[in-house]
Amino acid sequence: MTIDQWITDAATSTPEQVAIAFQQQNLTYAEFAARIRERTAALQTAGIHHGDRVAWYGLNHPEVFILLFACARLGAIFVPLNWRLAENEIAAIVDNCAPSLLFHDQHFKHQASALSSDQTCVICSAFGNDATENATWANATSIAKRSTSTKNSDKTITEEHATQPSIDDALLIVYTSGSTGQPKGAVLTQKALIANARMSVHAFQMTPEDKALVVLPLFHVGGLNILPTPAFSIGATVILHEKFNPDQACNALQQASLAITVPTVLQAIMNSSLWPSANLQTLKALSIGSTDVPVSLIKQVHDRQVPMIQIYGATETGPFAIYQTIDDAFDSVGSIGRKGCACDIRLVSNNEDVALGEPGEIWVKGDNVLREYWRDEPLTQTALRGGWFRTGDVAKKDENGFYWFTDRIKHVIISGGENIYPTEIERVLSQLANITEVSVVGIPHDKWGEIPVAVVVSKSPMSAEEVLTPLHGQLARYKHPKRVVFVETLPRNAMGKIVAEDVKALIKQISNEG
């Protein structure tokens, strides 16, 4: 059974249940199933076969899910493109995955057209009228004729490919944010989405009555797989926003039962004038992931009597690997949770499992783990060892089975032979009321090898002493930053993550200017 059967089953058992609420329109499961059948037929007519790539270049839209499940039915591979990337970065990704079809919305018509002159893919608008600000369900169905007419004529068109689709098939190529270099395509199978759905249902105690709010971009596994695909697996409702808007999200939280955020999104919601008076009684839980989460954010949500659960994972794990459940939320604040119910976890140092309470690199194994990096066998061999995915993240495990994120291995500062974990310092400094953002990085030093430097964004002027004083008595002296740099903003990538290498470059630039 391929995962499109989720929608078929829901359309049979609860046909009038709302599958997707989008821009004041509701798509029932019966209608959702019909759209998937139509899209599957259109893709077949366009010559899409088992293993072919179908890309999406656009904002959040139900068409993303329609194409995803149509690809699942055909054994094709869906590639959601990160529209926040520069055009040359998009072109490099398209060149790497070589989609047979690339769909775009009206927002990216010109960028997509520019790709067609250099890439061997067909550009098809998913909407009938590019001048229309918002797509309608009706004109989203018109791709069949358009894709047929624009498909390369030299490709053989067949109604059915010899290879039968299965849950072992690759379904998604999701390109990482590129914080460690060039974006790389993580290949996830249908099994990975099934495993992720199982873990999400467990974490959120999800039922068909739930309404899951999705404001994160669907080009990332966090937006795509933490709530929407699990919701579809049990016939629940997805409230989908085209793009994040703090006030709109705050309003929608008052109708939702579940929602996924990242720290920058949650902070923006809390800064909305609507937040203090928002009625959150329908919310079973808010969840958060993507980066190390400031405890102060979690406590603000808990003050509203809403459980905040942390989810740890990576693009390569689909993303679920470690997570809190709703029942854990109030009793393990700051933890990233326990081992997922559909995967295994190891903490490793020097190729050996570490003792309880000791830091080790998080290794993940299970159906949720990527099959490979697309067209990159050397990188695949480096990342996967005996089926274990090496995350590059460091954590500790306590006696209750909870994991506590420590830092990225590549961020560890080795100063005078001692390991310093920047996140540990950032957690303390982020508690200061006057500090908006902080990043701690290591810079070269003749005597110590490296020294920690704190780069701070503050609400009002501060001295270095005011920043460093709270560290006394909380962290060993050798962990204290040897320098404090004040900036107006910290450099972030397309997913809103602070980029350590860019922070280091910023320090160098400021030093040179000084």
Residue, then its C-alpha position, 0 to 999 in steps of 0.5 A: m500500500t502506497i501512502d496515497q491510500w491514506i486519502t482514499d481510505a479517509a475519502t471512503s470513511t469520512p468523505e465530508q471531513v475537511a482535509i485542507a482549509f486554505q484561504q477561506q476554502n475547504l477541501t473535503y477528503a472526497e474532493f482531495a481524493a478526486r484531485i489526486r486521481e486527476r493529477t495522477a492521470a495528468l502526470q501519466t499523460a505527461g509521461i511521468h514514470h516510476g522514479d521521475r522527478v516532479a518539482w514544485y516552485g511556489l508558496n504553500h498551497p494544497e497543490v503541494f499535497i495533491l502532487l505529493f500523493a499523485c507521485a506516491r501513487l505513480g512511484a515518482i519523486f516529489v521535489p519541493l523547491n526552497w523559494r527563499l533561495a537565490e535564483n542561481e541556487i534554485a538553478a543548481i538544485v534543478d540541475n541536480c535533481a533534473p525534474s521531468l516536470l516543474f510546476h510553479d505558482q503565480h508568484f514565481k512565474h518569471q523565475a521559473s521561466a528563466l529556468s526553462s532556457d537552461q534546464t531540461c524540464v517543462i514549466c507548467s503553471a498550476f493555475g489557470n490565470d496568473a493574474t489571479e492573486n489567489a488560486t481557486w480549486a477549479n483552475a488548479t485542475s487545468i494542468a492536464k491539458r497544459s502539461t500534455s501540450t508542453k511535455n517533450s514530444d520525444k518522451t514515450i507516454t504510457e498509461e502504466h509503468a512496469t514497475q509497481p509503486s511500493i512504500d520502499d520507493a523514494l518519494l521525496i528529495v528535500y534539499t537541506s538549508g545549506s548551512t554547512g555548504q552547498p544544498k544536498g538532496a536527502v532522499l526519503t522513501q514512502k516508509a520514511l513518511i509512514a514512520n514520521a507519521r507514526m511518531s507524530v501521532h504519538a507525540f501529539q496524541m493526534t486524532p481525526e478530530d484534530k485541526a493542525l495549523v501549518v504556517l511553516p514552508l512546505f519545502h522543508v520537512g518541518g513544514l511538510n512532515i511534522l503535522p500535515t502528512p501525519a494528519f492526513s494519515i489518520g484523516a484529520t484536518v490541516i489548516l494551511h497558510e500560504k505564507f507566515n503572517p504573525d497576526q493571521a497565525c495568531n488568529a488561526l491558533q484560536q481555531a486549531s488544536l495543534a501547531i508547529t513553529v520554530p523560534t523565530v516564528l513563535q517569537a513573531i507570534m508572541n510579538s503580535s498585538l493579538w497574542p495577549s488576548a488570544n483564546l488558546q483553549t482549543l490548543k492541545a499543544l504547540s510544538i517547536g523545532s529547528t534550532d536550540v530553543p530558548v527556555s524563556l519561549i517555552k515558559q511563555v507558552h506554558d504560562r498560557q497553560v498550553p503544552m509546548i513540546q520540542i521535536y528534534g531531528a533533521t532533514e535526513t531523518g524526515p525529521f522526527a527522531i527524538y521528541q517530547t510528548i504532550d504528557d512530557a511537556f511540563d515536566s521536562v522543559g528544555s529537553i528535546g524529548r525521548k527516543g522516537c517510537a519508530c526509530d533507534i538512537r545512539l550517542v557516540s564518541n570515538n565510535e563507542d557509545v557514551a556513558l549515561g550523562e556524557p555527551g555524544e553525537i546523535w546517531v539515528k537508525g530507522d525507516n525514517v532515515l534518508r536512503e541516500y543523498w541524491r547523486d552523491e555516493p561519497l557523501t552518503q557513505t560518510a553520513l550513513r554507517g551501518g544504517w545509522f545516520r550521523t547527525g553531527d549534533v551532540a546530546k546527553k541522555d539522563e536517567n529518565g531517558f530524556y535527551w538534552f541537546t548540547d551543540r553541533i559538533k562543528h560548533v564545538i570550541i576547543s580552547g586550551g584542550e577543553n571542549i566548550y559548547p556554544t549553546e550552553i553559553e547561549r542558553v544562559l545569556s538568552q535569559l537576560a531581558n535586554i538580550t534579543e539574540v546571541s550567538v557564541v562562536g570560536i575564533p582562532h587564538d595564538k595561545w589557546g587555539e580558539i577562544p569563545v566570542a559572544v555576538v549580541v543583539s540587545k534591546s538597549p545599549m549594554s556593556a560587555e561586563e553586563v553580558l558576562t556577569p550572569l555567567h559567573g557561578q553558572l559556567a566554568r571560567y574557561k567557558h566564558p567568552k573572552r570578547v563581546v561584540f554588539v551587532e544590530t542583527l545576526p546572519r541567518n539562512a533561508m530557514g531562519k537559522i543563525v549561520a555560525e560561519d557568517v557570524k565569524a565572518l562578521i566578527k572579522q569584518i568588525s575587527n578589520e573596520g575597528 
